[in-house]
Amino acid sequence: MVQATYEKGLERNVVVLGMSSMVATFGAYTWVSFLPLYYSRNFNASAPVVGLIYTAWLLAIGLGAAPAGALADIYGRKIVVTMAGIISSVGVFILAFSHIFILAAIAFPITGVGTSFLSISNAMVAESVNPKKRGSAFGKFQMLTYILPSLSPIIGGIALFNSSSNYFPLFLLGGSLVLVATLIRAVFARETLRTSEKDEKREAEFKKPSSYFRNIARVFNNRVLLTLMLVYSFYNLIIDQGSYILPLYGQNQLGLNYELLGYMFGIIALISALTRLPFGKLSDEIGMRTTIIISWIGESSTIFIFVFAPRGDLPVALLGIAVWSVFGVMDGPAVNAWLANATDAKARGISMGSFYSASFLVAVPFASLAGFLYYADAKFPFYVNSLIGVSALVLLLVLTKSKMDSPKHESSPS
């Protein structure tokens, strides 16, 4: 029997983690959507070079997520999530004060290490609620994360448009708000790894290098985890709603300036905020697998409304982004809930961390490939990504059955 980490009174973690992520994301979204243009305009970096920077960022997330999960299983979730904010703020402040390309290029991957540690907040959310309500919990957490930051790209776009592309105030604001979010987590978040699971004998065992690799090996013996790793390693390899290709395509192919790009990314964030909770509840009602299937079908097909928008036609471009984003964020709560349901409480950190590591590491070479595809023809990355998305959908249908998204047995207080 798997002992649950869920206890009554932990539900507030969902709000605390969501609100703190809202603060950090509000600062980050003023600049992160425009970062490819920062490298392109300030340092004359081509799309393939920008792709290499994002490749390093993905690599940092991929290499950091599994070790972060292991640390969370030994020392607790809260300390790892707190460390995430400190690491991320260092990267953002380096961006603010870098005047040479090499420093600016290194800074973004440092934030990737912070992102990998922050992924443990998903384990905290899962362990803060009843397993049957995890879809709704992730929906609420993600809704809170994105609701206020939906204004940030608009603020950032207007600021850059009126300041001759001066990124410094945006980087400074972003780094400062990450520290504020870190303080909120440190003070108000509650640990979800039970004290009984953190005894000295267990801690000593988990610290052994052999134990780390043994726990990773166990992940590959879990059919659901292995299946999710496989299909998600294929899905969104080239482009998603946060891809560096989007601002390049929007500015160079659709003729959108900073301000209009700000509105475009603001719509993406707003849709992400408003739809997460309904989609989370939907996954609790119809199942995670069914929700993901609907999401992937929609995302792979509606992307082309945006791709084929006429140059300068903002309404069509925004409509395309809106429809694509609705389906693109639909699977977010479902996959995290499915992942949490497939993991044991005592090793949930490393299990979920290994999933995130595998998904990002497989995508690493494709981040660079996207830049070269864009260089050859701006529409090529979208074509390739849609084909890969359809292939991942077929794998999901073949390798999974609806009963696989039911929670593992977890006891909860009466």
Secondary structure as GFF3:
##gff-version 3
##sequence-region A 1 414
A	DSSP	alpha_helix	12	28	.	.	.	ID=ss1
A	DSSP	three_ten_helix	32	34	.	.	.	ID=ss2
A	DSSP	alpha_helix	35	43	.	.	.	ID=ss3
A	DSSP	alpha_helix	47	75	.	.	.	ID=ss4
A	DSSP	alpha_helix	77	97	.	.	.	ID=ss5
A	DSSP	alpha_helix	101	118	.	.	.	ID=ss6
A	DSSP	alpha_helix	121	126	.	.	.	ID=ss7
A	DSSP	three_ten_helix	131	133	.	.	.	ID=ss8
A	DSSP	alpha_helix	134	147	.	.	.	ID=ss9
A	DSSP	three_ten_helix	148	151	.	.	.	ID=ss10
A	DSSP	alpha_helix	152	162	.	.	.	ID=ss11
A	DSSP	alpha_helix	168	188	.	.	.	ID=ss12
A	DSSP	three_ten_helix	195	198	.	.	.	ID=ss13
A	DSSP	alpha_helix	200	207	.	.	.	ID=ss14
A	DSSP	alpha_helix	209	219	.	.	.	ID=ss15
A	DSSP	alpha_helix	223	234	.	.	.	ID=ss16
A	DSSP	alpha_helix	245	252	.	.	.	ID=ss17
A	DSSP	alpha_helix	258	286	.	.	.	ID=ss18
A	DSSP	alpha_helix	288	307	.	.	.	ID=ss19
A	DSSP	alpha_helix	314	330	.	.	.	ID=ss20
A	DSSP	alpha_helix	332	341	.	.	.	ID=ss21
A	DSSP	three_ten_helix	345	347	.	.	.	ID=ss22
A	DSSP	alpha_helix	348	376	.	.	.	ID=ss23
A	DSSP	alpha_helix	380	399	.	.	.	ID=ss24
A	DSSP	three_ten_helix	402	405	.	.	.	ID=ss25
###
